[in-house]
Amino acid sequence: MEGQAVSDALAVLACAAGWLLWSVLIGWLAHRLPRSALDHDTWLTGRRPWPEGKRGFEQRLAIRRWKALLPDAGTAFPGGVAKNSLVGRDRPTLQRLLEETRRAELVHLALWPFWIVTALWLPPAGVLINLIFATLFNLPFVWLQRYNHIRVQHTLQHLSRRAGHR
């Protein structure tokens, strides 16, 4: 029985260390992405085949109630940008915020699959726990970035229409 407790403790430690190391690696790689890689949508950050809109995020997910509770790791590495620091309504600031929403969405999409790696040392129940953990701790961030992305794009389109009327 004692050997099993040690084995279980090592498995939990391996999961914690794995998630931490994977998070740092993905964050570091995303931090190093050039802005040119983030200045446009890709199949990962672009529009979905299903309807996605600001109202849906606000009504179905009540995102405005909980979005402020989520941490922003944009400044985890030197030279990083906190998304809440990009509050201007001018085109360059909004474009930069759009880039940072793409970066953050890519980070959380890349973090999520680590649960699969835990199958190397965990029984199926442990892998399932890691899948649930990965989903609960990444999906809200993906939703938030999608929501912000839609809002910023809408504002940029509004600015373009206003500039066209001048």
C-alpha positions as CSV (number, residue, x, y, z in Angstrom):
1,M,0.0,0.0,0.0
2,E,2.8,2.4,0.8
3,G,4.4,1.8,-2.6
4,Q,1.1,2.7,-4.3
5,A,0.9,6.0,-2.3
6,V,4.4,6.9,-3.4
7,S,3.6,6.0,-7.0
8,D,0.4,8.1,-6.9
9,A,2.3,11.0,-5.4
10,L,4.9,10.8,-8.1
11,A,2.2,10.7,-10.8
12,V,0.5,13.8,-9.4
13,L,3.9,15.5,-9.1
14,A,4.7,14.6,-12.8
15,C,1.4,16.1,-13.8
16,A,2.0,19.3,-11.9
17,A,5.6,19.6,-13.2
18,G,4.5,18.7,-16.8
19,W,1.7,21.3,-16.8
20,L,4.0,23.9,-15.4
21,L,6.9,23.2,-17.9
22,W,4.5,22.9,-20.8
23,S,2.8,26.2,-19.9
24,V,6.2,28.0,-19.7
25,L,7.4,26.5,-23.0
26,I,4.2,27.4,-24.9
27,G,4.1,30.9,-23.3
28,W,7.8,31.4,-24.2
29,L,7.3,30.2,-27.8
30,A,4.2,32.4,-28.2
31,H,6.1,35.4,-26.8
32,R,8.7,34.9,-29.5
33,L,6.2,34.9,-32.3
34,P,6.8,37.9,-34.6
35,R,4.0,40.4,-34.8
36,S,3.8,39.6,-38.5
37,A,2.6,36.1,-37.6
38,L,-0.2,37.6,-35.6
39,D,-1.4,40.5,-37.9
40,H,-3.9,38.3,-39.6
41,D,-6.3,35.5,-38.7
42,T,-5.5,31.8,-39.5
43,W,-7.7,28.8,-39.5
44,L,-7.1,28.6,-35.7
45,T,-8.0,32.3,-34.9
46,G,-10.3,33.1,-37.7
47,R,-14.1,32.9,-38.0
48,R,-15.7,29.6,-37.0
49,P,-18.1,27.7,-39.2
50,W,-20.8,28.3,-36.6
51,P,-22.2,31.7,-35.8
52,E,-20.1,33.5,-33.2
53,G,-21.1,36.9,-32.0
54,K,-20.7,39.3,-29.1
55,R,-24.3,38.9,-28.0
56,G,-23.9,35.1,-27.8
57,F,-20.9,35.3,-25.6
58,E,-22.6,37.8,-23.3
59,Q,-26.0,36.0,-23.1
60,R,-25.1,32.3,-23.3
61,L,-21.8,32.4,-21.4
62,A,-22.4,35.6,-19.2
63,I,-18.8,36.4,-20.1
64,R,-19.0,40.0,-18.8
65,R,-19.6,38.6,-15.3
66,W,-16.5,36.6,-15.0
67,K,-14.0,37.9,-17.6
68,A,-12.3,40.2,-15.1
69,L,-11.6,37.2,-12.8
70,L,-9.2,35.6,-15.4
71,P,-5.5,36.5,-15.0
72,D,-3.5,38.0,-17.9
73,A,-0.1,36.5,-18.4
74,G,0.8,38.8,-21.2
75,T,3.7,40.3,-19.2
76,A,5.0,36.9,-18.0
77,F,8.1,37.4,-20.2
78,P,10.1,40.6,-20.6
79,G,8.6,42.9,-23.2
80,G,5.2,41.2,-23.1
81,V,2.0,43.2,-23.3
82,A,-0.9,43.1,-20.9
83,K,-4.1,43.1,-22.9
84,N,-5.8,45.4,-20.4
85,S,-3.0,48.0,-21.0
86,L,-4.1,48.4,-24.6
87,V,-7.1,50.6,-24.0
88,G,-6.8,53.2,-26.7
89,R,-9.4,53.4,-29.4
90,D,-7.0,54.4,-32.1
91,R,-6.3,52.0,-35.0
92,P,-2.7,51.0,-34.1
93,T,-3.6,50.3,-30.4
94,L,-6.6,48.3,-31.5
95,Q,-4.6,46.4,-34.1
96,R,-2.0,45.5,-31.4
97,L,-4.8,44.3,-29.1
98,L,-6.2,42.1,-31.9
99,E,-2.7,40.6,-32.3
100,E,-2.5,39.9,-28.6
101,T,-5.9,38.2,-28.6
102,R,-4.6,36.0,-31.3
103,R,-1.5,35.2,-29.4
104,A,-3.4,34.4,-26.2
105,E,-5.9,32.2,-28.1
106,L,-3.0,30.3,-29.7
107,V,-1.4,29.8,-26.3
108,H,-4.5,28.3,-24.7
109,L,-5.2,26.1,-27.8
110,A,-1.6,24.8,-27.6
111,L,-1.8,24.2,-23.8
112,W,-4.9,22.2,-23.9
113,P,-3.6,19.0,-25.6
114,F,-1.0,18.3,-22.8
115,W,-3.6,16.1,-21.1
116,I,-2.9,13.5,-23.8
117,V,0.7,13.2,-22.7
118,T,-0.4,12.3,-19.2
119,A,-1.6,9.0,-20.7
120,L,2.0,7.9,-20.6
121,W,2.0,7.5,-16.8
122,L,-1.6,7.8,-15.6
123,P,-4.4,5.3,-15.6
124,P,-7.5,6.3,-17.7
125,A,-9.2,8.0,-14.7
126,G,-6.2,10.2,-14.2
127,V,-6.1,11.1,-17.9
128,L,-9.8,12.0,-17.7
129,I,-9.1,14.2,-14.7
130,N,-6.3,16.0,-16.7
131,L,-8.7,16.3,-19.7
132,I,-11.2,18.0,-17.4
133,F,-8.5,20.2,-15.9
134,A,-7.2,21.2,-19.3
135,T,-10.6,22.1,-20.5
136,L,-11.7,24.0,-17.4
137,F,-8.5,26.0,-17.3
138,N,-8.2,26.8,-21.1
139,L,-11.7,27.0,-22.6
140,P,-12.7,30.2,-20.6
141,F,-9.5,31.9,-21.9
142,V,-10.2,30.8,-25.5
143,W,-13.8,32.1,-25.1
144,L,-12.5,35.4,-23.7
145,Q,-10.1,35.9,-26.6
146,R,-12.7,35.0,-29.2
147,Y,-15.1,37.6,-27.5
148,N,-12.4,40.3,-27.4
149,H,-11.4,39.5,-31.0
150,I,-15.0,40.0,-32.2
151,R,-15.3,43.3,-30.2
152,V,-12.0,44.7,-31.4
153,Q,-12.7,43.8,-35.0
154,H,-16.1,45.4,-34.8
155,T,-14.5,48.6,-33.4
156,L,-11.9,48.6,-36.2
157,Q,-14.6,48.2,-38.8
158,H,-16.5,51.1,-37.2
159,L,-13.4,53.3,-37.4
160,S,-12.9,52.4,-41.1
161,R,-16.6,53.3,-41.9
162,R,-16.2,56.6,-40.0
163,A,-12.9,57.3,-41.8
164,G,-14.7,56.6,-45.1
165,H,-17.4,59.2,-44.4
166,R,-14.9,62.0,-44.1
